[in-house]
Amino acid sequence: MNSARPSLASPAILIATGFGTGYLPKAPGTWGSLAAALLAWPMAQAGGPPALLLGAVLATLAGTWATRIYIERTGTQDPGAVVIDEFAGQWLTLALCPMHPLWWAFAFAAFRLADISKPWPASWVDGNMHTPFGVMLDDLVAGAYAALLVWIAAALLWPTP
């Protein structure tokens, strides 16, 4: 295994690490999710939920490719520095979130909780799909759980005009 961090000069490594946020110290998944949430706000303002869903799809496609390259260069199965999966999962969660900072904070926390706890089938994917797509998929499952929680909470608590 090559323990050196691949250079961010490579487009694949830049994507896999969420523009380098995966290289930040301590809790790279949280840093990646935070970066994704901050980028999501202007995306949602410009294109609404479809923009976030498209972002999640594009992050998944590009992330699967970039993760494969990161894994090949480091010899690791699910490297902590790879956080593009957090981008995809966080954007999926935020696609069903009201455009309000407190709701986005709730969605951020819901996604982190689901990503860390990995409710089934995310735990099965994490434990059994040792592929670049598997790295992406467990976060998409966690994102779907968090999106559902946010959607239900918003439906119950957020007044609609």
Long-range contacts (C-beta under 8 A, 24 or more apart in sequence): 1-74, 1-75, 1-76, 2-73, 2-74, 2-75, 3-74, 4-74, 5-74, 5-81, 6-70, 6-73, 6-74, 10-69, 11-66, 12-65, 12-66, 12-69, 12-70, 13-66, 13-69, 13-70, 13-73, 14-66, 15-62, 15-63, 15-65, 15-66, 15-84, 16-63, 16-66, 16-67, 16-69, 16-70, 16-81, 16-82, 16-83, 16-84, 17-70, 17-81, 17-82, 17-83, 17-84, 18-83, 18-84, 18-86, 18-87, 21-83, 22-79, 22-80, 22-81, 22-82, 22-83, 23-81, 28-80, 28-81, 28-83, 29-80, 29-83, 29-86, 29-112, 29-115, 29-116, 30-112, 31-83, 32-83, 32-84, 32-85, 32-86, 32-87, 32-90, 33-83, 33-86, 33-87, 33-89, 33-90, 33-108, 33-111, 33-112, 33-115, 34-108, 35-83, 35-87, 36-86, 36-87, 36-90, 36-91, 37-90, 37-94, 37-104, 37-107, 37-108, 39-87, 40-90, 40-91, 40-94, 40-104, 41-104, 43-91, 44-94, 44-99, 45-99, 49-95, 49-96, 52-91, 52-92, 52-94, 52-95, 53-91, 53-92, 53-95, 55-87, 55-88, 55-91, 56-87, 56-88, 56-89, 56-91, 56-92, 56-95, 56-140, 56-143, 59-84, 59-87, 59-88, 59-91, 60-88, 60-136, 60-140, 63-87, 63-88, 63-132, 63-135, 63-136, 64-132, 64-133, 64-135, 64-136, 65-132, 67-132, 67-135, 67-136, 68-132, 71-132, 71-135, 77-130, 78-126, 78-130, 78-134, 78-135, 82-135, 84-136, 85-135, 85-136, 85-138, 85-139, 85-140, 86-111, 86-115, 86-139, 88-136, 88-139, 88-140, 88-143, 89-115, 89-139, 89-140, 89-142, 89-143, 89-146, 90-143, 91-143, 92-140, 92-143, 92-144, 92-146, 92-147, 93-143, 93-146, 93-147, 93-150, 94-147, 95-147, 96-147, 96-148, 96-150, 96-151, 96-154, 97-147, 97-150, 97-154, 98-154, 98-158, 100-158, 103-150, 103-154, 103-158, 106-150, 106-153, 107-146, 107-147, 107-150, 110-146, 110-149, 110-150, 111-142, 111-143, 111-146, 113-146, 114-142, 114-143, 114-145, 114-146, 114-149, 115-139, 115-142, 115-143, 115-146, 118-142, 119-145
